[in-house]
């Protein structure tokens, strides 16, 4: 069974490293989502690996670009939610 992970990647230094990572990450089939973010991290990567050995190899690839911090998903009480018009209207109405 695949292992779902979130990896925070911090890239320090040249903007060229960020661009190189962005070009490479789209090629990695483990990656489900990749987001450039604000704060101390540069990217948050959502990925699936099939084993601890696969996780280690994947983190080694990411480590070429910066420092990683990884969280393994144990369970997902809410897997995916769509923001509906009702949620938007309730927010604007102060509910």
PyMOL Python script that loads the backbone (N, CA, C, O; Angstrom):
from pymol import cmd

cmd.read_pdbstr("""\
ATOM      1  N   UNK A   1       0.845  -1.186   0.000  1.00  0.00           N
ATOM      2  CA  UNK A   1       0.000   0.000   0.000  1.00  0.00           C
ATOM      3  C   UNK A   1       0.889   1.247   0.000  1.00  0.00           C
ATOM      4  O   UNK A   1       1.815   1.336   0.807  1.00  0.00           O
ATOM      5  N   UNK A   2       0.630   2.199  -0.878  1.00  0.00           N
ATOM      6  CA  UNK A   2       1.463   3.398  -0.954  1.00  0.00           C
ATOM      7  C   UNK A   2       1.425   4.204   0.344  1.00  0.00           C
ATOM      8  O   UNK A   2       0.436   4.180   1.077  1.00  0.00           O
ATOM      9  N   UNK A   3       2.503   4.906   0.609  1.00  0.00           N
ATOM     10  CA  UNK A   3       2.646   5.761   1.782  1.00  0.00           C
ATOM     11  C   UNK A   3       2.496   7.206   1.313  1.00  0.00           C
ATOM     12  O   UNK A   3       3.219   7.658   0.425  1.00  0.00           O
ATOM     13  N   UNK A   4       1.552   7.923   1.919  1.00  0.00           N
ATOM     14  CA  UNK A   4       1.337   9.325   1.573  1.00  0.00           C
ATOM     15  C   UNK A   4       2.218  10.185   2.467  1.00  0.00           C
ATOM     16  O   UNK A   4       2.232  10.020   3.687  1.00  0.00           O
ATOM     17  N   UNK A   5       2.954  11.108   1.848  1.00  0.00           N
ATOM     18  CA  UNK A   5       3.863  11.984   2.595  1.00  0.00           C
ATOM     19  C   UNK A   5       3.688  13.435   2.164  1.00  0.00           C
ATOM     20  O   UNK A   5       3.255  13.733   1.050  1.00  0.00           O
ATOM     21  N   UNK A   6       4.036  14.315   3.077  1.00  0.00           N
ATOM     22  CA  UNK A   6       4.176  15.735   2.779  1.00  0.00           C
ATOM     23  C   UNK A   6       5.611  16.106   3.106  1.00  0.00           C
ATOM     24  O   UNK A   6       6.105  15.817   4.196  1.00  0.00           O
ATOM     25  N   UNK A   7       6.273  16.745   2.160  1.00  0.00           N
ATOM     26  CA  UNK A   7       7.667  17.151   2.359  1.00  0.00           C
ATOM     27  C   UNK A   7       7.748  18.656   2.214  1.00  0.00           C
ATOM     28  O   UNK A   7       7.330  19.228   1.207  1.00  0.00           O
ATOM     29  N   UNK A   8       8.294  19.283   3.240  1.00  0.00           N
ATOM     30  CA  UNK A   8       8.575  20.713   3.173  1.00  0.00           C
ATOM     31  C   UNK A   8      10.021  20.859   2.740  1.00  0.00           C
ATOM     32  O   UNK A   8      10.926  20.280   3.342  1.00  0.00           O
ATOM     33  N   UNK A   9      10.225  21.632   1.698  1.00  0.00           N
ATOM     34  CA  UNK A   9      11.557  21.828   1.136  1.00  0.00           C
ATOM     35  C   UNK A   9      11.949  23.291   1.272  1.00  0.00           C
ATOM     36  O   UNK A   9      11.240  24.183   0.806  1.00  0.00           O
ATOM     37  N   UNK A  10      13.077  23.524   1.912  1.00  0.00           N
ATOM     38  CA  UNK A  10      13.618  24.883   2.052  1.00  0.00           C
ATOM     39  C   UNK A  10      14.843  25.008   1.169  1.00  0.00           C
ATOM     40  O   UNK A  10      15.825  24.284   1.334  1.00  0.00           O
ATOM     41  N   UNK A  11      14.771  25.938   0.229  1.00  0.00           N
ATOM     42  CA  UNK A  11      15.883  26.181  -0.691  1.00  0.00           C
ATOM     43  C   UNK A  11      16.510  27.513  -0.326  1.00  0.00           C
ATOM     44  O   UNK A  11      15.859  28.556  -0.389  1.00  0.00           O
ATOM     45  N   UNK A  12      17.773  27.472   0.055  1.00  0.00           N
ATOM     46  CA  UNK A  12      18.499  28.697   0.387  1.00  0.00           C
ATOM     47  C   UNK A  12      19.452  28.998  -0.764  1.00  0.00           C
ATOM     48  O   UNK A  12      20.101  28.101  -1.303  1.00  0.00           O
ATOM     49  N   UNK A  13      19.523  30.249  -1.122  1.00  0.00           N
ATOM     50  CA  UNK A  13      20.503  30.612  -2.139  1.00  0.00           C
ATOM     51  C   UNK A  13      19.887  31.099  -3.430  1.00  0.00           C
ATOM     52  O   UNK A  13      18.912  31.852  -3.439  1.00  0.00           O
ATOM     53  N   UNK A  14      20.474  30.655  -4.504  1.00  0.00           N
ATOM     54  CA  UNK A  14      20.183  31.175  -5.840  1.00  0.00           C
ATOM     55  C   UNK A  14      18.767  30.873  -6.324  1.00  0.00           C
ATOM     56  O   UNK A  14      18.219  29.799  -6.079  1.00  0.00           O
ATOM     57  N   UNK A  15      18.205  31.839  -7.007  1.00  0.00           N
ATOM     58  CA  UNK A  15      16.912  31.639  -7.668  1.00  0.00           C
ATOM     59  C   UNK A  15      17.029  30.562  -8.738  1.00  0.00           C
ATOM     60  O   UNK A  15      16.038  29.914  -9.076  1.00  0.00           O
ATOM     61  N   UNK A  16      18.221  30.368  -9.270  1.00  0.00           N
ATOM     62  CA  UNK A  16      18.424  29.337 -10.286  1.00  0.00           C
ATOM     63  C   UNK A  16      18.171  27.940  -9.700  1.00  0.00           C
ATOM     64  O   UNK A  16      17.748  27.040 -10.427  1.00  0.00           O
ATOM     65  N   UNK A  17      18.421  27.748  -8.420  1.00  0.00           N
ATOM     66  CA  UNK A  17      18.130  26.462  -7.782  1.00  0.00           C
ATOM     67  C   UNK A  17      16.634  26.235  -7.712  1.00  0.00           C
ATOM     68  O   UNK A  17      16.160  25.120  -7.929  1.00  0.00           O
ATOM     69  N   UNK A  18      15.889  27.284  -7.411  1.00  0.00           N
ATOM     70  CA  UNK A  18      14.419  27.197  -7.392  1.00  0.00           C
ATOM     71  C   UNK A  18      13.915  26.827  -8.774  1.00  0.00           C
ATOM     72  O   UNK A  18      13.070  25.941  -8.903  1.00  0.00           O
ATOM     73  N   UNK A  19      14.408  27.479  -9.796  1.00  0.00           N
ATOM     74  CA  UNK A  19      13.966  27.190 -11.166  1.00  0.00           C
ATOM     75  C   UNK A  19      14.342  25.770 -11.571  1.00  0.00           C
ATOM     76  O   UNK A  19      13.553  25.081 -12.218  1.00  0.00           O
ATOM     77  N   UNK A  20      15.530  25.331 -11.200  1.00  0.00           N
ATOM     78  CA  UNK A  20      15.953  23.967 -11.527  1.00  0.00           C
ATOM     79  C   UNK A  20      15.036  22.944 -10.852  1.00  0.00           C
ATOM     80  O   UNK A  20      14.653  21.947 -11.465  1.00  0.00           O
ATOM     81  N   UNK A  21      14.686  23.194  -9.587  1.00  0.00           N
ATOM     82  CA  UNK A  21      13.767  22.299  -8.883  1.00  0.00           C
ATOM     83  C   UNK A  21      12.408  22.265  -9.579  1.00  0.00           C
ATOM     84  O   UNK A  21      11.839  21.192  -9.776  1.00  0.00           O
ATOM     85  N   UNK A  22      11.890  23.432  -9.951  1.00  0.00           N
ATOM     86  CA  UNK A  22      10.580  23.489 -10.603  1.00  0.00           C
ATOM     87  C   UNK A  22      10.567  22.717 -11.920  1.00  0.00           C
ATOM     88  O   UNK A  22       9.555  22.111 -12.273  1.00  0.00           O
ATOM     89  N   UNK A  23      11.666  22.733 -12.637  1.00  0.00           N
ATOM     90  CA  UNK A  23      11.746  21.979 -13.891  1.00  0.00           C
ATOM     91  C   UNK A  23      11.823  20.473 -13.642  1.00  0.00           C
ATOM     92  O   UNK A  23      11.299  19.684 -14.428  1.00  0.00           O
ATOM     93  N   UNK A  24      12.471  20.080 -12.554  1.00  0.00           N
ATOM     94  CA  UNK A  24      12.669  18.662 -12.270  1.00  0.00           C
ATOM     95  C   UNK A  24      11.460  18.013 -11.600  1.00  0.00           C
ATOM     96  O   UNK A  24      11.114  16.878 -11.927  1.00  0.00           O
ATOM     97  N   UNK A  25      10.813  18.714 -10.668  1.00  0.00           N
ATOM     98  CA  UNK A  25       9.756  18.110  -9.861  1.00  0.00           C
ATOM     99  C   UNK A  25       8.587  17.613 -10.709  1.00  0.00           C
ATOM    100  O   UNK A  25       7.918  16.652 -10.330  1.00  0.00           O
ATOM    101  N   UNK A  26       8.337  18.244 -11.833  1.00  0.00           N
ATOM    102  CA  UNK A  26       7.225  17.812 -12.697  1.00  0.00           C
ATOM    103  C   UNK A  26       7.490  16.453 -13.331  1.00  0.00           C
ATOM    104  O   UNK A  26       6.564  15.810 -13.826  1.00  0.00           O
ATOM    105  N   UNK A  27       8.735  16.012 -13.320  1.00  0.00           N
ATOM    106  CA  UNK A  27       9.108  14.732 -13.931  1.00  0.00           C
ATOM    107  C   UNK A  27       8.994  13.558 -12.963  1.00  0.00           C
ATOM    108  O   UNK A  27       8.990  12.405 -13.396  1.00  0.00           O
ATOM    109  N   UNK A  28       8.902  13.830 -11.664  1.00  0.00           N
ATOM    110  CA  UNK A  28       8.881  12.767 -10.669  1.00  0.00           C
ATOM    111  C   UNK A  28       7.467  12.254 -10.482  1.00  0.00           C
ATOM    112  O   UNK A  28       6.593  12.987 -10.018  1.00  0.00           O
ATOM    113  N   UNK A  29       7.240  11.016 -10.835  1.00  0.00           N
ATOM    114  CA  UNK A  29       5.896  10.437 -10.810  1.00  0.00           C
ATOM    115  C   UNK A  29       5.349  10.248  -9.390  1.00  0.00           C
ATOM    116  O   UNK A  29       4.140  10.087  -9.220  1.00  0.00           O
ATOM    117  N   UNK A  30       6.202  10.265  -8.384  1.00  0.00           N
ATOM    118  CA  UNK A  30       5.737  10.161  -6.997  1.00  0.00           C
ATOM    119  C   UNK A  30       4.950  11.401  -6.571  1.00  0.00           C
ATOM    120  O   UNK A  30       4.101  11.332  -5.682  1.00  0.00           O
ATOM    121  N   UNK A  31       5.238  12.524  -7.205  1.00  0.00           N
ATOM    122  CA  UNK A  31       4.674  13.808  -6.780  1.00  0.00           C
ATOM    123  C   UNK A  31       3.235  13.941  -7.246  1.00  0.00           C
ATOM    124  O   UNK A  31       2.933  13.863  -8.437  1.00  0.00           O
ATOM    125  N   UNK A  32       2.346  14.146  -6.261  1.00  0.00           N
ATOM    126  CA  UNK A  32       0.927  14.361  -6.546  1.00  0.00           C
ATOM    127  C   UNK A  32       0.614  15.844  -6.668  1.00  0.00           C
ATOM    128  O   UNK A  32      -0.190  16.254  -7.505  1.00  0.00           O
ATOM    129  N   UNK A  33       1.259  16.643  -5.822  1.00  0.00           N
ATOM    130  CA  UNK A  33       1.081  18.093  -5.826  1.00  0.00           C
ATOM    131  C   UNK A  33       2.389  18.738  -5.392  1.00  0.00           C
ATOM    132  O   UNK A  33       3.167  18.152  -4.639  1.00  0.00           O
ATOM    133  N   UNK A  34       2.619  19.950  -5.876  1.00  0.00           N
ATOM    134  CA  UNK A  34       3.780  20.723  -5.441  1.00  0.00           C
ATOM    135  C   UNK A  34       3.366  22.188  -5.414  1.00  0.00           C
ATOM    136  O   UNK A  34       2.847  22.718  -6.396  1.00  0.00           O
ATOM    137  N   UNK A  35       3.602  22.837  -4.271  1.00  0.00           N
ATOM    138  CA  UNK A  35       3.169  24.218  -4.086  1.00  0.00           C
ATOM    139  C   UNK A  35       4.336  25.073  -3.612  1.00  0.00           C
ATOM    140  O   UNK A  35       5.019  24.715  -2.652  1.00  0.00           O
ATOM    141  N   UNK A  36       4.569  26.196  -4.277  1.00  0.00           N
ATOM    142  CA  UNK A  36       5.548  27.171  -3.784  1.00  0.00           C
ATOM    143  C   UNK A  36       4.837  27.994  -2.720  1.00  0.00           C
ATOM    144  O   UNK A  36       3.725  28.469  -2.946  1.00  0.00           O
ATOM    145  N   UNK A  37       5.466  28.167  -1.567  1.00  0.00           N
ATOM    146  CA  UNK A  37       4.789  28.768  -0.427  1.00  0.00           C
ATOM    147  C   UNK A  37       5.617  29.894   0.183  1.00  0.00           C
ATOM    148  O   UNK A  37       6.804  30.051  -0.105  1.00  0.00           O
ATOM    149  N   UNK A  38       4.953  30.668   1.031  1.00  0.00           N
ATOM    150  CA  UNK A  38       5.630  31.722   1.783  1.00  0.00           C
ATOM    151  C   UNK A  38       6.147  31.145   3.095  1.00  0.00           C
ATOM    152  O   UNK A  38       5.817  30.020   3.469  1.00  0.00           O
ATOM    153  N   UNK A  39       6.954  31.926   3.778  1.00  0.00           N
ATOM    154  CA  UNK A  39       7.476  31.489   5.071  1.00  0.00           C
ATOM    155  C   UNK A  39       8.868  30.898   4.926  1.00  0.00           C
ATOM    156  O   UNK A  39       9.569  31.166   3.950  1.00  0.00           O
ATOM    157  N   UNK A  40       9.263  30.091   5.903  1.00  0.00           N
ATOM    158  CA  UNK A  40      10.627  29.555   5.905  1.00  0.00           C
ATOM    159  C   UNK A  40      10.823  28.423   4.901  1.00  0.00           C
ATOM    160  O   UNK A  40      11.957  28.121   4.530  1.00  0.00           O
ATOM    161  N   UNK A  41       9.741  27.796   4.458  1.00  0.00           N
ATOM    162  CA  UNK A  41       9.839  26.756   3.433  1.00  0.00           C
ATOM    163  C   UNK A  41       9.673  27.376   2.056  1.00  0.00           C
ATOM    164  O   UNK A  41       9.026  28.411   1.898  1.00  0.00           O
ATOM    165  N   UNK A  42      10.259  26.735   1.073  1.00  0.00           N
ATOM    166  CA  UNK A  42      10.122  27.194  -0.313  1.00  0.00           C
ATOM    167  C   UNK A  42       8.982  26.471  -1.026  1.00  0.00           C
ATOM    168  O   UNK A  42       8.239  27.072  -1.802  1.00  0.00           O
ATOM    169  N   UNK A  43       8.854  25.156  -0.748  1.00  0.00           N
ATOM    170  CA  UNK A  43       7.841  24.332  -1.405  1.00  0.00           C
ATOM    171  C   UNK A  43       7.255  23.339  -0.411  1.00  0.00           C
ATOM    172  O   UNK A  43       7.914  22.931   0.546  1.00  0.00           O
ATOM    173  N   UNK A  44       6.011  22.961  -0.653  1.00  0.00           N
ATOM    174  CA  UNK A  44       5.402  21.816   0.017  1.00  0.00           C
ATOM    175  C   UNK A  44       5.055  20.824  -1.081  1.00  0.00           C
ATOM    176  O   UNK A  44       4.367  21.156  -2.046  1.00  0.00           O
ATOM    177  N   UNK A  45       5.545  19.598  -0.916  1.00  0.00           N
ATOM    178  CA  UNK A  45       5.346  18.541  -1.912  1.00  0.00           C
ATOM    179  C   UNK A  45       4.500  17.437  -1.285  1.00  0.00           C
ATOM    180  O   UNK A  45       4.825  16.922  -0.215  1.00  0.00           O
ATOM    181  N   UNK A  46       3.426  17.087  -1.957  1.00  0.00           N
ATOM    182  CA  UNK A  46       2.590  15.943  -1.563  1.00  0.00           C
ATOM    183  C   UNK A  46       2.952  14.808  -2.511  1.00  0.00           C
ATOM    184  O   UNK A  46       2.901  14.968  -3.731  1.00  0.00           O
ATOM    185  N   UNK A  47       3.318  13.657  -1.943  1.00  0.00           N
ATOM    186  CA  UNK A  47       3.788  12.556  -2.785  1.00  0.00           C
ATOM    187  C   UNK A  47       3.360  11.220  -2.197  1.00  0.00           C
ATOM    188  O   UNK A  47       2.963  11.129  -1.035  1.00  0.00           O
ATOM    189  N   UNK A  48       3.450  10.185  -3.025  1.00  0.00           N
ATOM    190  CA  UNK A  48       3.219   8.805  -2.592  1.00  0.00           C
ATOM    191  C   UNK A  48       4.451   7.984  -2.929  1.00  0.00           C
ATOM    192  O   UNK A  48       4.989   8.052  -4.035  1.00  0.00           O
ATOM    193  N   UNK A  49       4.884   7.201  -1.937  1.00  0.00           N
ATOM    194  CA  UNK A  49       5.980   6.261  -2.137  1.00  0.00           C
ATOM    195  C   UNK A  49       5.479   4.880  -1.744  1.00  0.00           C
ATOM    196  O   UNK A  49       4.463   4.756  -1.059  1.00  0.00           O
ATOM    197  N   UNK A  50       6.185   3.847  -2.173  1.00  0.00           N
ATOM    198  CA  UNK A  50       5.687   2.485  -1.948  1.00  0.00           C
ATOM    199  C   UNK A  50       6.384   1.763  -0.806  1.00  0.00           C
ATOM    200  O   UNK A  50       5.945   0.691  -0.390  1.00  0.00           O
ATOM    201  N   UNK A  51       7.472   2.343  -0.294  1.00  0.00           N
ATOM    202  CA  UNK A  51       8.200   1.687   0.794  1.00  0.00           C
ATOM    203  C   UNK A  51       9.093   2.712   1.469  1.00  0.00           C
ATOM    204  O   UNK A  51       9.259   3.831   0.983  1.00  0.00           O
ATOM    205  N   UNK A  52       9.665   2.314   2.594  1.00  0.00           N
ATOM    206  CA  UNK A  52      10.611   3.185   3.282  1.00  0.00           C
ATOM    207  C   UNK A  52      11.857   3.393   2.415  1.00  0.00           C
ATOM    208  O   UNK A  52      12.418   4.488   2.386  1.00  0.00           O
ATOM    209  N   UNK A  53      12.282   2.359   1.722  1.00  0.00           N
ATOM    210  CA  UNK A  53      13.428   2.491   0.815  1.00  0.00           C
ATOM    211  C   UNK A  53      13.130   3.498  -0.298  1.00  0.00           C
ATOM    212  O   UNK A  53      13.987   4.312  -0.644  1.00  0.00           O
ATOM    213  N   UNK A  54      11.929   3.445  -0.854  1.00  0.00           N
ATOM    214  CA  UNK A  54      11.509   4.395  -1.884  1.00  0.00           C
ATOM    215  C   UNK A  54      11.492   5.813  -1.305  1.00  0.00           C
ATOM    216  O   UNK A  54      11.921   6.762  -1.960  1.00  0.00           O
ATOM    217  N   UNK A  55      10.996   5.947  -0.075  1.00  0.00           N
ATOM    218  CA  UNK A  55      10.983   7.246   0.601  1.00  0.00           C
ATOM    219  C   UNK A  55      12.400   7.803   0.724  1.00  0.00           C
ATOM    220  O   UNK A  55      12.639   8.979   0.449  1.00  0.00           O
ATOM    221  N   UNK A  56      13.321   6.963   1.131  1.00  0.00           N
ATOM    222  CA  UNK A  56      14.707   7.404   1.284  1.00  0.00           C
ATOM    223  C   UNK A  56      15.277   7.892  -0.042  1.00  0.00           C
ATOM    224  O   UNK A  56      15.921   8.940  -0.088  1.00  0.00           O
ATOM    225  N   UNK A  57      15.049   7.148  -1.115  1.00  0.00           N
ATOM    226  CA  UNK A  57      15.557   7.563  -2.440  1.00  0.00           C
ATOM    227  C   UNK A  57      14.902   8.870  -2.890  1.00  0.00           C
ATOM    228  O   UNK A  57      15.565   9.741  -3.452  1.00  0.00           O
ATOM    229  N   UNK A  58      13.596   9.001  -2.640  1.00  0.00           N
ATOM    230  CA  UNK A  58      12.884  10.214  -3.025  1.00  0.00           C
ATOM    231  C   UNK A  58      13.427  11.421  -2.252  1.00  0.00           C
ATOM    232  O   UNK A  58      13.647  12.484  -2.833  1.00  0.00           O
ATOM    233  N   UNK A  59      13.641  11.256  -0.950  1.00  0.00           N
ATOM    234  CA  UNK A  59      14.184  12.356  -0.151  1.00  0.00           C
ATOM    235  C   UNK A  59      15.606  12.710  -0.569  1.00  0.00           C
ATOM    236  O   UNK A  59      16.006  13.872  -0.508  1.00  0.00           O
ATOM    237  N   UNK A  60      16.363  11.707  -0.993  1.00  0.00           N
ATOM    238  CA  UNK A  60      17.713  11.983  -1.503  1.00  0.00           C
ATOM    239  C   UNK A  60      17.649  12.877  -2.741  1.00  0.00           C
ATOM    240  O   UNK A  60      18.472  13.777  -2.903  1.00  0.00           O
ATOM    241  N   UNK A  61      16.667  12.626  -3.617  1.00  0.00           N
ATOM    242  CA  UNK A  61      16.503  13.479  -4.808  1.00  0.00           C
ATOM    243  C   UNK A  61      16.173  14.910  -4.395  1.00  0.00           C
ATOM    244  O   UNK A  61      16.753  15.864  -4.915  1.00  0.00           O
ATOM    245  N   UNK A  62      15.239  15.050  -3.458  1.00  0.00           N
ATOM    246  CA  UNK A  62      14.850  16.390  -3.008  1.00  0.00           C
ATOM    247  C   UNK A  62      16.002  17.095  -2.304  1.00  0.00           C
ATOM    248  O   UNK A  62      16.152  18.312  -2.420  1.00  0.00           O
ATOM    249  N   UNK A  63      16.815  16.333  -1.574  1.00  0.00           N
ATOM    250  CA  UNK A  63      17.913  16.890  -0.811  1.00  0.00           C
ATOM    251  C   UNK A  63      18.975  17.575  -1.651  1.00  0.00           C
ATOM    252  O   UNK A  63      19.757  18.372  -1.132  1.00  0.00           O
ATOM    253  N   UNK A  64      19.013  17.275  -2.940  1.00  0.00           N
ATOM    254  CA  UNK A  64      19.950  17.956  -3.833  1.00  0.00           C
ATOM    255  C   UNK A  64      19.606  19.438  -3.982  1.00  0.00           C
ATOM    256  O   UNK A  64      20.451  20.241  -4.380  1.00  0.00           O
ATOM    257  N   UNK A  65      18.360  19.794  -3.659  1.00  0.00           N
ATOM    258  CA  UNK A  65      17.896  21.174  -3.857  1.00  0.00           C
ATOM    259  C   UNK A  65      17.833  21.981  -2.569  1.00  0.00           C
ATOM    260  O   UNK A  65      17.832  23.212  -2.610  1.00  0.00           O
ATOM    261  N   UNK A  66      17.781  21.307  -1.427  1.00  0.00           N
ATOM    262  CA  UNK A  66      17.695  22.041  -0.168  1.00  0.00           C
ATOM    263  C   UNK A  66      17.450  21.104   1.001  1.00  0.00           C
ATOM    264  O   UNK A  66      17.688  19.899   0.918  1.00  0.00           O
ATOM    265  N   UNK A  67      16.969  21.685   2.091  1.00  0.00           N
ATOM    266  CA  UNK A  67      16.707  20.949   3.325  1.00  0.00           C
ATOM    267  C   UNK A  67      15.257  20.483   3.344  1.00  0.00           C
ATOM    268  O   UNK A  67      14.345  21.241   3.015  1.00  0.00           O
ATOM    269  N   UNK A  68      15.056  19.218   3.735  1.00  0.00           N
ATOM    270  CA  UNK A  68      13.701  18.659   3.754  1.00  0.00           C
ATOM    271  C   UNK A  68      13.244  18.387   5.179  1.00  0.00           C
ATOM    272  O   UNK A  68      14.047  18.156   6.083  1.00  0.00           O
ATOM    273  N   UNK A  69      11.935  18.421   5.347  1.00  0.00           N
ATOM    274  CA  UNK A  69      11.281  17.993   6.579  1.00  0.00           C
ATOM    275  C   UNK A  69      10.035  17.230   6.136  1.00  0.00           C
ATOM    276  O   UNK A  69       9.195  17.766   5.413  1.00  0.00           O
ATOM    277  N   UNK A  70       9.921  15.980   6.574  1.00  0.00           N
ATOM    278  CA  UNK A  70       8.907  15.087   6.037  1.00  0.00           C
ATOM    279  C   UNK A  70       7.899  14.674   7.097  1.00  0.00           C
ATOM    280  O   UNK A  70       8.260  14.387   8.239  1.00  0.00           O
ATOM    281  N   UNK A  71       6.630  14.649   6.704  1.00  0.00           N
ATOM    282  CA  UNK A  71       5.557  14.120   7.547  1.00  0.00           C
ATOM    283  C   UNK A  71       4.893  12.980   6.798  1.00  0.00           C
ATOM    284  O   UNK A  71       4.573  13.104   5.616  1.00  0.00           O
ATOM    285  N   UNK A  72       4.687  11.861   7.497  1.00  0.00           N
ATOM    286  CA  UNK A  72       3.992  10.706   6.927  1.00  0.00           C
ATOM    287  C   UNK A  72       2.553  10.732   7.408  1.00  0.00           C
ATOM    288  O   UNK A  72       2.298  10.915   8.598  1.00  0.00           O
ATOM    289  N   UNK A  73       1.613  10.552   6.492  1.00  0.00           N
ATOM    290  CA  UNK A  73       0.194  10.576   6.832  1.00  0.00           C
ATOM    291  C   UNK A  73      -0.189   9.236   7.465  1.00  0.00           C
ATOM    292  O   UNK A  73       0.031   8.174   6.884  1.00  0.00           O
ATOM    293  N   UNK A  74      -0.764   9.309   8.662  1.00  0.00           N
ATOM    294  CA  UNK A  74      -1.253   8.114   9.349  1.00  0.00           C
ATOM    295  C   UNK A  74      -2.713   7.841   9.020  1.00  0.00           C
ATOM    296  O   UNK A  74      -3.110   6.693   8.820  1.00  0.00           O
ATOM    297  N   UNK A  75      -3.514   8.912   8.964  1.00  0.00           N
ATOM    298  CA  UNK A  75      -4.925   8.799   8.582  1.00  0.00           C
ATOM    299  C   UNK A  75      -5.388  10.156   8.082  1.00  0.00           C
ATOM    300  O   UNK A  75      -4.718  11.168   8.287  1.00  0.00           O
ATOM    301  N   UNK A  76      -6.539  10.166   7.423  1.00  0.00           N
ATOM    302  CA  UNK A  76      -7.054  11.404   6.819  1.00  0.00           C
ATOM    303  C   UNK A  76      -8.537  11.558   7.146  1.00  0.00           C
ATOM    304  O   UNK A  76      -9.384  11.099   6.380  1.00  0.00           O
ATOM    305  N   UNK A  77      -8.867  12.197   8.274  1.00  0.00           N
ATOM    306  CA  UNK A  77     -10.273  12.368   8.641  1.00  0.00           C
ATOM    307  C   UNK A  77     -11.072  13.155   7.599  1.00  0.00           C
ATOM    308  O   UNK A  77     -12.265  12.914   7.417  1.00  0.00           O
ATOM    309  N   UNK A  78     -10.412  14.095   6.918  1.00  0.00           N
ATOM    310  CA  UNK A  78     -11.029  14.832   5.810  1.00  0.00           C
ATOM    311  C   UNK A  78     -10.079  14.701   4.640  1.00  0.00           C
ATOM    312  O   UNK A  78      -8.975  15.246   4.679  1.00  0.00           O
ATOM    313  N   UNK A  79     -10.485  13.987   3.596  1.00  0.00           N
ATOM    314  CA  UNK A  79      -9.575  13.754   2.482  1.00  0.00           C
ATOM    315  C   UNK A  79      -9.606  14.877   1.460  1.00  0.00           C
ATOM    316  O   UNK A  79      -8.559  15.333   1.000  1.00  0.00           O
ATOM    317  N   UNK A  80     -10.784  15.316   1.109  1.00  0.00           N
ATOM    318  CA  UNK A  80     -10.875  16.407   0.140  1.00  0.00           C
ATOM    319  C   UNK A  80     -12.223  17.080   0.305  1.00  0.00           C
ATOM    320  O   UNK A  80     -13.256  16.423   0.432  1.00  0.00           O
ATOM    321  N   UNK A  81     -12.193  18.389   0.300  1.00  0.00           N
ATOM    322  CA  UNK A  81     -13.423  19.138   0.460  1.00  0.00           C
ATOM    323  C   UNK A  81     -13.445  20.238  -0.590  1.00  0.00           C
ATOM    324  O   UNK A  81     -12.427  20.877  -0.858  1.00  0.00           O
ATOM    325  N   UNK A  82     -14.585  20.444  -1.164  1.00  0.00           N
ATOM    326  CA  UNK A  82     -14.766  21.494  -2.160  1.00  0.00           C
ATOM    327  C   UNK A  82     -15.448  22.677  -1.489  1.00  0.00           C
ATOM    328  O   UNK A  82     -16.437  22.507  -0.776  1.00  0.00           O
ATOM    329  N   UNK A  83     -14.924  23.865  -1.714  1.00  0.00           N
ATOM    330  CA  UNK A  83     -15.546  25.071  -1.179  1.00  0.00           C
ATOM    331  C   UNK A  83     -16.775  25.379  -2.038  1.00  0.00           C
ATOM    332  O   UNK A  83     -16.665  25.634  -3.237  1.00  0.00           O
ATOM    333  N   UNK A  84     -17.936  25.350  -1.403  1.00  0.00           N
ATOM    334  CA  UNK A  84     -19.192  25.568  -2.123  1.00  0.00           C
ATOM    335  C   UNK A  84     -19.615  27.034  -2.021  1.00  0.00           C
ATOM    336  O   UNK A  84     -19.066  27.801  -1.230  1.00  0.00           O
ATOM    337  N   UNK A  85     -20.586  27.397  -2.823  1.00  0.00           N
ATOM    338  CA  UNK A  85     -21.148  28.749  -2.758  1.00  0.00           C
ATOM    339  C   UNK A  85     -21.709  29.034  -1.373  1.00  0.00           C
ATOM    340  O   UNK A  85     -21.611  30.160  -0.886  1.00  0.00           O
ATOM    341  N   UNK A  86     -22.293  28.028  -0.733  1.00  0.00           N
ATOM    342  CA  UNK A  86     -22.844  28.210   0.610  1.00  0.00           C
ATOM    343  C   UNK A  86     -21.749  28.616   1.592  1.00  0.00           C
ATOM    344  O   UNK A  86     -21.967  29.504   2.416  1.00  0.00           O
ATOM    345  N   UNK A  87     -20.596  27.995   1.522  1.00  0.00           N
ATOM    346  CA  UNK A  87     -19.487  28.348   2.414  1.00  0.00           C
ATOM    347  C   UNK A  87     -19.068  29.796   2.170  1.00  0.00           C
ATOM    348  O   UNK A  87     -18.838  30.549   3.116  1.00  0.00           O
ATOM    349  N   UNK A  88     -18.972  30.177   0.912  1.00  0.00           N
ATOM    350  CA  UNK A  88     -18.587  31.554   0.561  1.00  0.00           C
ATOM    351  C   UNK A  88     -19.636  32.538   1.057  1.00  0.00           C
ATOM    352  O   UNK A  88     -19.301  33.558   1.660  1.00  0.00           O
ATOM    353  N   UNK A  89     -20.919  32.229   0.801  1.00  0.00           N
ATOM    354  CA  UNK A  89     -22.004  33.114   1.244  1.00  0.00           C
ATOM    355  C   UNK A  89     -22.033  33.226   2.762  1.00  0.00           C
ATOM    356  O   UNK A  89     -22.199  34.321   3.298  1.00  0.00           O
ATOM    357  N   UNK A  90     -21.873  32.098   3.465  1.00  0.00           N
ATOM    358  CA  UNK A  90     -21.865  32.110   4.927  1.00  0.00           C
ATOM    359  C   UNK A  90     -20.719  32.970   5.457  1.00  0.00           C
ATOM    360  O   UNK A  90     -20.883  33.678   6.451  1.00  0.00           O
ATOM    361  N   UNK A  91     -19.571  32.911   4.806  1.00  0.00           N
ATOM    362  CA  UNK A  91     -18.435  33.719   5.234  1.00  0.00           C
ATOM    363  C   UNK A  91     -18.758  35.197   5.076  1.00  0.00           C
ATOM    364  O   UNK A  91     -18.506  35.991   5.983  1.00  0.00           O
ATOM    365  N   UNK A  92     -19.309  35.567   3.940  1.00  0.00           N
ATOM    366  CA  UNK A  92     -19.605  36.971   3.676  1.00  0.00           C
ATOM    367  C   UNK A  92     -20.733  37.473   4.552  1.00  0.00           C
ATOM    368  O   UNK A  92     -20.804  38.664   4.857  1.00  0.00           O
ATOM    369  N   UNK A  93     -21.620  36.570   4.961  1.00  0.00           N
ATOM    370  CA  UNK A  93     -22.729  36.946   5.834  1.00  0.00           C
ATOM    371  C   UNK A  93     -22.318  36.966   7.302  1.00  0.00           C
ATOM    372  O   UNK A  93     -23.123  37.330   8.160  1.00  0.00           O
ATOM    373  N   UNK A  94     -21.085  36.583   7.604  1.00  0.00           N
ATOM    374  CA  UNK A  94     -20.603  36.607   8.977  1.00  0.00           C
ATOM    375  C   UNK A  94     -21.007  35.398   9.797  1.00  0.00           C
ATOM    376  O   UNK A  94     -20.931  35.432  11.025  1.00  0.00           O
ATOM    377  N   UNK A  95     -21.434  34.335   9.145  1.00  0.00           N
ATOM    378  CA  UNK A  95     -21.895  33.137   9.890  1.00  0.00           C
ATOM    379  C   UNK A  95     -20.737  32.359  10.445  1.00  0.00           C
ATOM    380  O   UNK A  95     -20.937  31.332  11.093  1.00  0.00           O
TER     381      UNK A  95
END
""", "prot")
cmd.dss("prot")
cmd.show_as("cartoon", "prot")
cmd.util.cbc("prot")
cmd.orient("prot")
